[in-house]
Amino acid sequence: MSQITAAPAVGRGVKEVHRWRAFAVLAAAYFMTVADLAIVNVALPTIGRKLHIAESDLQWVVTGYALTFGGFLLLGGRAADLLGRRRVLLAGLALFTTASLGCGLATAEGFLIAMRCVQGLGAAIVLPAALSIVMNMFPEGAERNKALGAWGAIGASGATVGVMAGGLLTRFAGWEYIFYLNVPIGAAALALAPRIVPESRLATNRRRFDPFGAVTVTGGISLLVYTISTAPQAGWDTARTVALLAASAALLAAFLVIETRVEEPLMPLRIFRLKTLAGANAVGLLLGGSFFAFIFIGTLYMQQVLGYSALRAGLAWLATSLTSVACAGLSQALVTRGSAKLVMAAGMAMIGGGALWATQVPAGGHFWADLAGPFVITGIGTAFAFIPVSIAALAGVAEHEAGLASGLINTAQQLGGAIGIAVASTIAASRVTTLLHHGAGQAAALAGGFDWAFWACGVIGLAAVPVTFLLVRRNELARAVASTSARKPRPATVRAG
């Protein structure tokens, strides 16, 4: 097993046809993890009735997955770099597939939420390993941009396709099959990956995982999401909520201190010197917070206010998914030939604008007259936002930090999604309670609560526009790509097959 630099190792050592076969397997694994964040949305009312889950607890079927997904991504990326990316990928796939089976077999609320958390842990292991393998297979430049463009398109469409598949399966097979669907896909990926996905890892005699950093960042993120999610019931001004928020802030502050002092940090803060990476992660946080929350709130709005069935609500998101896929090629071309900064800003403006447009949907609204417009404009926005964010967050990153960078951008998006869903749900619940207290009917109170939640999604999305212009400079992506060839990465051990 020879020592070679990571950049040419896999890019030249794996034939192009084999690269794209491996990419297909990795993309399927990625698609499962993204789709599962949203696939349960349309099934939530059905799951609630079948398992007798209270309305206030339903969001934990979604948030439990997002919480462990976002909380363990950095550790998953570090493990992939040190232990072997394919090896870690296989472990994550096995865990994710097994947990999916457990979700489908669940007969009680606690077991389902626990299995969703295990699913999230499996996804946190799979995703950074898969993306860092892509980084190692394709050399920096146009070919990697093509792969990352396709990767971004999968991320943009995965959530909406997940909602659509959830509606179809819930209507024609049963809610359990939204989880059973992962079992054959995961089994196929487990069978194919050892044959066609190349192995790679850092060549180092000292494998340190920064356990204190992992505990503090995972604990801080998890506690933050939990506190925001439970604040409507406990009260925002109670001692409990304030104490939990303070504890979360203390854990995250401790994480930052630890990262400046340990020899092998989980998240070396120097990586944020790459301004493109820092800006992309800030936008990724807001992207997750606006889009995933919009999917969650929009699905519940269609079912609880407009009276849509699970199938009809799922099919309604087809407008967003098809538009996103159709615009993916245009987005990639604009990013490659033009300015990723402008494409990113335009995408976030459309996501935010689409969510704000949804606030105008009346209680008796119709799809073509009232929903199609917001859904289509949001679909365009996801294609224009996910692709440049995916490319910008990995441009200029040395191969030995591929797992870290991929874990970081996905942590930002998933953390944003978890917080966004929690915030939007909190705002909706608080507004509904206020309107009911003032004598509004149930239907009017629900509509008013969801309208405020849509406003929150829109504001979060639009906030990414000034962030993009402030943190991402017009030529930063090009400079980061050019500087990569000038930096000498540390050796990596790469083994094909």
Secondary structure, 3 states (H helix, E strand, C coil): CCEEEHHHHHHHHCCHHHHHHHHHHHHHHHHHHHHHHHCCHHHHHHHHHHHCCCHHHCHHHHHHHHHHHHHHHHHHHHHHHHHCHHHHHHHHHHHHHHHHHHHHHCCCHHHHHHHHHHHHHHHHHHHHHHHHHHHHHCCCCHHHHHHHHHHHHHHHHHHHHHHHHHHHHHHHCCCCHHHHCHHHHHHHHHHHHHHHCCEEEECCCCCCCCHHHHHHHHHHHHHHHHHHHHHHHHCCCCHHHHHHHHHHHHHHHHHHHHHCCCCCCCCCHHHHHCHHHHHHHHHHHHHHHHHHHHHHHHHHHHHHCCCCCHHHHHHHCHHHHHHHHHHHHHHHHHHHHCCHHHHHHHHHHHHHHHHHHHCCCCCCCCHHHHHHHHHHHHHHHHHHHHHHHHHHCCCCCCHHHHHHHHHHHHHHHHHHHHHHHHHHHHHHHHHHHHHHHCCCCHHHHHHHHHHHHHHHHHHHHHHHHHHHHHHCCCCHHHHHHHHHCCCCCCEEEEECC
